[in-house]
């Protein structure tokens, strides 16, 4: 199931539309010699486009349910834990901040394209 989940971005999302799917936790069993009757894992999804987010969430549900069915497992419980609103930069405020180039110098303020926060690099080589 987790192996298939890791293919969503590479095989189903347009390469120019940012998406990140992270299997963040995985908990199963308490002993090495006992096969657990359940497993639990959490997934973090980061996208910039609401349509891509819907596409990724639909793929997650499809894969999780299909893999469970293929394995003869009971239907998994999928619970959405957190949803955050997308960041929106007010155009007037963004323009005001862009004026900092005049004060700080063009080489010290670099406009950038939207990016997912966890993957953003703090500094870029010059």
C-alpha positions in Angstrom: 0.0 0.0 0.0 2.7 2.5 1.0 4.8 1.6 -2.1 1.8 2.3 -4.3 1.1 5.6 -2.5 4.6 6.7 -3.2 3.9 6.6 -6.9 1.0 9.0 -7.0 3.1 12.2 -7.6 5.4 10.6 -10.1 2.8 8.7 -12.1 -0.5 10.7 -11.7 0.3 14.4 -11.2 1.4 16.7 -14.0 5.1 17.3 -13.6 4.8 21.1 -13.6 2.2 21.1 -10.8 3.9 20.8 -7.4 2.6 18.0 -5.1 4.3 16.1 -2.2 2.9 13.0 -0.5 4.7 11.9 2.6 4.0 8.8 4.6 4.9 10.4 7.9 4.3 7.7 10.5 3.8 3.9 10.5 2.7 1.9 13.5 2.0 -1.8 13.5 2.4 -4.5 16.1 4.1 -4.7 19.4 6.2 -7.9 19.1 8.4 -9.2 16.3 6.9 -12.7 16.6 3.2 -11.7 16.5 1.4 -10.7 13.3 -0.6 -7.6 14.1 -4.3 -7.5 13.3 -4.0 -3.8 12.3 -1.7 -1.1 11.0 -1.9 2.6 11.2 -0.1 5.2 9.2 -0.4 8.9 8.6 0.1 10.8 5.3 0.9 14.4 4.7 -0.1 16.0 1.4 1.1 19.3 0.2 0.0 21.0 -3.0 -0.5 24.5 -4.3 -3.5 23.8 -6.6 -6.8 22.8 -5.1 -7.5 20.6 -8.1 -4.2 18.7 -7.7 -5.0 18.2 -4.0 -8.4 16.7 -4.9 -6.6 14.5 -7.5 -4.1 13.3 -4.9 -6.7 12.7 -2.2 -8.8 10.7 -4.7 -5.8 8.6 -5.7 -5.0 8.0 -2.0 -8.4 6.7 -1.3 -8.5 4.5 -4.5 -5.1 2.9 -3.7 -5.8 2.4 0.0 -9.1 0.7 -0.6 -7.9 -1.3 -3.6 -4.8 -2.6 -1.8 -6.8 -3.6 1.3 -9.4 -5.4 -0.9 -6.6 -7.2 -2.9 -5.1 -8.4 0.4 -8.4 -9.6 1.8 -8.3 -7.0 4.6 -11.3 -5.2 5.9 -12.2 -1.8 4.5 -9.7 0.7 5.9 -10.8 3.7 8.0 -9.5 6.9 6.4 -9.7 9.9 8.7 -8.7 13.4 7.6 -6.9 14.9 10.5 -5.9 18.4 9.5 -6.7 20.7 6.6 -5.1 24.1 6.3 -6.2 26.9 4.1 -3.8 27.8 1.3 -1.6 30.8 1.9 -2.8 33.8 0.0 -0.6 36.8 -0.5 -2.6 40.0 -0.8 -1.4 41.7 -4.0 -1.2 45.1 -2.5 0.8 43.9 0.5 3.1 41.8 -1.9 3.7 45.0 -4.0 4.6 46.9 -0.9 7.1 44.2 0.1 8.5 44.2 -3.4 9.4 47.9 -2.9 12.0 46.6 -0.4 14.2 46.0 -3.5 14.7 49.8 -3.7 15.8 50.0 -0.1 17.8 46.7 0.2 19.1 46.5 -3.4 18.0 44.3 -6.2 20.6 41.7 -5.5 19.3 41.2 -1.9 15.6 40.7 -2.7 14.8 37.8 -5.0 11.2 37.2 -6.1 10.3 33.5 -6.3 7.5 31.3 -7.6 5.1 29.7 -5.1 6.5 26.6 -3.4 5.5 24.2 -0.7 6.9 25.3 2.6 8.6 22.0 3.7 10.5 21.7 0.5 11.6 25.4 0.2 15.3 26.1 0.5 16.1 28.8 3.0 18.9 30.2 0.9 19.9 29.8 -2.7 23.4 29.9 -4.1 24.4 33.0 -6.0 
